Amino acid sequence: MPDADAVVTLTEDNFRAEVLENSQLVLVDFWAEWCMPCRAFSRILEDLAEELAGTVKVGKLNIDEYPAIATQYKVRSIPTVLVFQNGELIDTIVGAVSKSILKRKVATLAAAP
């Protein structure tokens, strides 16, 4: 069973510190409680967060609770994962992708200069 504590719950109060002021690779999952694909994808992210702890930070942002952040980053469908490094948005993954695809994408981004 994955450890949900490996995933940071993001809010307007901690988004800057956890994502924008973080030098490591940060995956931000934009989701909503009513979104069934988001729920299934959440398990994949929790597994990945555990496996890559210390290398990659994984956070979840509920778009219903914090719509301003979703709007700021032009999130139009969920689940959407935005990938940040050194506070910069470097990639977007739309839809509930498989763990292997997500892991491969993270490895590629982490290896990029």
N, C-alpha and C positions, 0 to 999 in steps of 0.2 A: 504494500500500500504506500503510495507516495506521501511525502511529508509536505502538507500544504504550507507549512511555515517557511519552506524554501522559496516561496513566492511572496513578494512584497505587495501589500495592498496600497495602491497609489491614490492620492487625494490632491486637491489643490494646494494643501499645506506642505506636502512632502515631494511633489513632482520635481521641483527644481533641484533639491538636494539629492534625491534618489536617481534622477535621470540626467538632468542637464549639467549637473556639477560632478558627474561620475565619469572617471576616465576609462572604466572597463566597458565592454560590450553590454548594452542593456536592451532587453526585449520587453516591449510594452504591449500587453494584450488588451485591446479595447473590446469590451464585452458588455452584455446585459443579462440580467437574471432570467428574462423571458426567452432568451435565445438558446434553443436546443443545441445547435451546432457548437455554440460557445461552451456549453457545459461539457460536451464530449471532448472538445479541444483543450479544455482546462486540465484534464488528466494528463494529456500529452505534455503540456507545458510544465506541470508539476514534476513529472518524471525527468524532463530535460533539466529543470532547475536543480534537482538533486544531483544528477549525473555531472553537471558542469559547474557545481557550486565552487566559488572562488575564481572562476574564469569568466562566467557570464552571470549577470543579474537578470532575474525575471520578475516583472511587475504586472499587476492587473489593474486596469482602470475601468470602473463601471461608468458607461456613457450616460446612463440615466441620472446618476448622482453628480457627475462632473461633465456636463455637456460642453462647457466652454473649451475645455482642453481638446475634446474630440473635434469640435468645430475649428479650433486653431490649426489642427493638423489635417484638416479636410478628410476625416474618417467618414466615409459614406455608407459602408456596409460592415457588418460584424460577423464573425470575428475578423479583426485586422490586427496584425502585429507590426508595430513600427520598431525599427532597430536603430539605436542611437550609439554613437561612440564619441567620447569627449564632448558631449552635449550637442552633437550634430546628428541630424537625421540622415542615415546612410542607406536605408533600405526599407521597403514595405512589403509585407506578405499578407495578401488578402485571401480569406477563406480558411477553412479547417484543413490544413495540410497534414500529411502523415508525419510521425516522429522521425522517420528516416530522412525525409525531405527537409524537415526543419533542422535536423542535426547537421546535414550536409551543408545547408545554407549558412548556418552559424559557423561551421568550420572554415568555410570559404571566406566569410567576412572577418573572422578572427585572424586569419592568415594574411589578409590584405594589409599593405603598408599604411 
